[in-house]
Amino acid sequence: MKSQITNALSDFFFEYETPRQVLVRNRRVGVVCRIIQLGVLAYIIGWVFIYEKGYQSTDTAVSSVYTKMKGVGYTSVNGTERVWDVADYVFPSQGSSSFVVMTNYIITEGQEMGKCPELPGKHNCSSDADCEGGRYRRTAHGEMTGVCVDSTKTCEVLAWCPVENDHNIPDPPLLISAENYTLFIKNSVTFPLFGVTRSNLVEGIDSSYIRRCLYHPKDAPLCPIFRLGDIVQQSGFSIENIAKEGGAIGIVVDWTCNFDVAVKHCKPKYNFHGLYGHPDEKDKVKASVGYNFRYAKHYIENGTEKRTLLKVFGIRFDIIVQSLARKFDIIPTLTAIGSGVGIFGVATVVC
Ligand SMILES: Nc1ncnc2c1ncn2[C@@H]1O[C@H](COP(=O)(O)OP(=O)(O)OP(=O)(O)O)[C@@H](O)[C@H]1O
């Protein structure tokens, strides 16, 4: 028993096996083998190393975006002139990466708590029995009082009165001048794996350049100030259409960087994508068109709380940062070489 174990151990430690090599002198097999090896070599060098950059490790960035609009709009509605500045037309005002620029609105001034009839068209009634007191209708403005108002043939509601009438959206849009506003984007990205931080205000973009430049895809691709009309156009919309009923535009800041070359070559690229906007005429039956929301400004007049309600139609901008940085790393390089050497074995098997 003991000698059997000793034999097994000595077999294991003092013997070595290796496959026997056979040299085949055959032209056809030789050519096929070389072609397969060449194909594998081309795959490893061309695809894995050059195209897929298998010798580099990758990292995505953490980022922060800050925006600021500038520009002034002017409206003259029913003889009332008004100037709209950035504090009036940007929502929210903090300069976040997702914000709305108002391009059209329906204003309902002097609303106060009270009882008034609903809008004609919606919530019609023929008698008080149709307006169940204390109940709400899904798209109503307030709580029904149980009265059907004769003059309008609509239910009376306890609500902010008079209720908003949004049957007609102003056309042309009231703030079509929004196309001349400018947007400033400040974006900073950090690639934690490589310990690199970059800003879209890259080398050469100083305060005097910022004061006079305007983004242009060819002439000024690094200027961080964008004209709104240009953004709308480059995202595939027309300002007249999107301004009336609103829409959304994605601005992509693309950081594709190679840190094997100097960090200063890591620069952002801007792309614009229409996310949703004014549809073609044939799409009129769509359940929802454009983009809008309601916004109220409250105040006290003669001891009564009142509000001005705005149904805001606007362009919603979403600034999306996309990033991919690469740098030489020994581990992916060795992994790629190792898998390449492994694939070489395929040629031998096939041959
Ligand atoms: N939307 C924009 N369009 C054009 N220029 C802008 C815009 N936003 C900012 N700027 C300019 O870019 C520079 C940097 O803006 P930043 O907000 O950092 O400074 P600021 O002095 O607080 O700007 P400001 O007081 O003019 O709003 C300033 O010269 C500013 O006037």
Ligand as a Chemical Component Dictionary entry (heavy atoms), coordinates in Angstrom:
data_LIG
# 
_chem_comp.id                   LIG 
_chem_comp.type                 NON-POLYMER 
_chem_comp.pdbx_formal_charge   0 
_chem_comp.three_letter_code    LIG 
# 
loop_
_chem_comp_atom.comp_id 
_chem_comp_atom.atom_id 
_chem_comp_atom.alt_atom_id 
_chem_comp_atom.type_symbol 
_chem_comp_atom.charge 
_chem_comp_atom.model_Cartn_x 
_chem_comp_atom.model_Cartn_y 
_chem_comp_atom.model_Cartn_z 
_chem_comp_atom.pdbx_ordinal 
LIG N1  N1  N 0 -26.299 83.170 -21.295 1  
LIG C1  C1  C 0 -25.224 83.927 -21.468 2  
LIG N2  N2  N 0 -25.014 84.550 -22.636 3  
LIG C2  C2  C 0 -23.944 85.308 -22.834 4  
LIG N3  N3  N 0 -23.010 85.533 -21.902 5  
LIG C3  C3  C 0 -23.161 84.963 -20.714 6  
LIG C4  C4  C 0 -24.277 84.135 -20.436 7  
LIG N4  N4  N 0 -24.174 83.691 -19.165 8  
LIG C5  C5  C 0 -23.051 84.221 -18.679 9  
LIG N5  N5  N 0 -22.426 84.979 -19.600 10 
LIG C6  C6  C 0 -21.166 85.673 -19.427 11 
LIG O1  O1  O 0 -20.190 84.704 -19.153 12 
LIG C7  C7  C 0 -19.299 85.186 -18.151 13 
LIG C8  C8  C 0 -19.261 84.222 -16.993 14 
LIG O2  O2  O 0 -20.533 84.133 -16.416 15 
LIG P1  P1  P 0 -20.728 83.983 -14.842 16 
LIG O3  O3  O 0 -22.143 83.623 -14.607 17 
LIG O4  O4  O 0 -19.695 83.034 -14.360 18 
LIG O5  O5  O 0 -20.336 85.428 -14.299 19 
LIG P2  P2  P 0 -21.209 86.654 -13.746 20 
LIG O6  O6  O 0 -20.304 87.816 -13.639 21 
LIG O7  O7  O 0 -21.948 86.262 -12.535 22 
LIG O8  O8  O 0 -22.228 86.910 -14.954 23 
LIG P3  P3  P 0 -23.414 87.979 -15.041 24 
LIG O9  O9  O 0 -23.374 88.865 -13.828 25 
LIG O10 O10 O 0 -23.151 88.724 -16.333 26 
LIG O11 O11 O 0 -24.647 87.161 -15.119 27 
LIG C9  C9  C 0 -19.791 86.572 -17.778 28 
LIG O12 O12 O 0 -19.061 87.508 -18.545 29 
LIG C10 C10 C 0 -21.215 86.582 -18.210 30 
LIG O13 O13 O 0 -21.685 87.862 -18.531 31 
# 
loop_
_chem_comp_bond.comp_id 
_chem_comp_bond.atom_id_1 
_chem_comp_bond.atom_id_2 
_chem_comp_bond.value_order 
_chem_comp_bond.pdbx_ordinal 
LIG N1  C1  SING 1  
LIG C1  N2  SING 2  
LIG C1  C4  DOUB 3  
LIG N2  C2  DOUB 4  
LIG C2  N3  SING 5  
LIG N3  C3  DOUB 6  
LIG C3  C4  SING 7  
LIG C3  N5  SING 8  
LIG C4  N4  SING 9  
LIG N4  C5  DOUB 10 
LIG C5  N5  SING 11 
LIG N5  C6  SING 12 
LIG C6  O1  SING 13 
LIG C6  C10 SING 14 
LIG O1  C7  SING 15 
LIG C7  C8  SING 16 
LIG C7  C9  SING 17 
LIG C8  O2  SING 18 
LIG O2  P1  SING 19 
LIG P1  O3  DOUB 20 
LIG P1  O4  SING 21 
LIG P1  O5  SING 22 
LIG O5  P2  SING 23 
LIG P2  O6  DOUB 24 
LIG P2  O7  SING 25 
LIG P2  O8  SING 26 
LIG O8  P3  SING 27 
LIG P3  O9  DOUB 28 
LIG P3  O10 SING 29 
LIG P3  O11 SING 30 
LIG C9  O12 SING 31 
LIG C9  C10 SING 32 
LIG C10 O13 SING 33 
# 
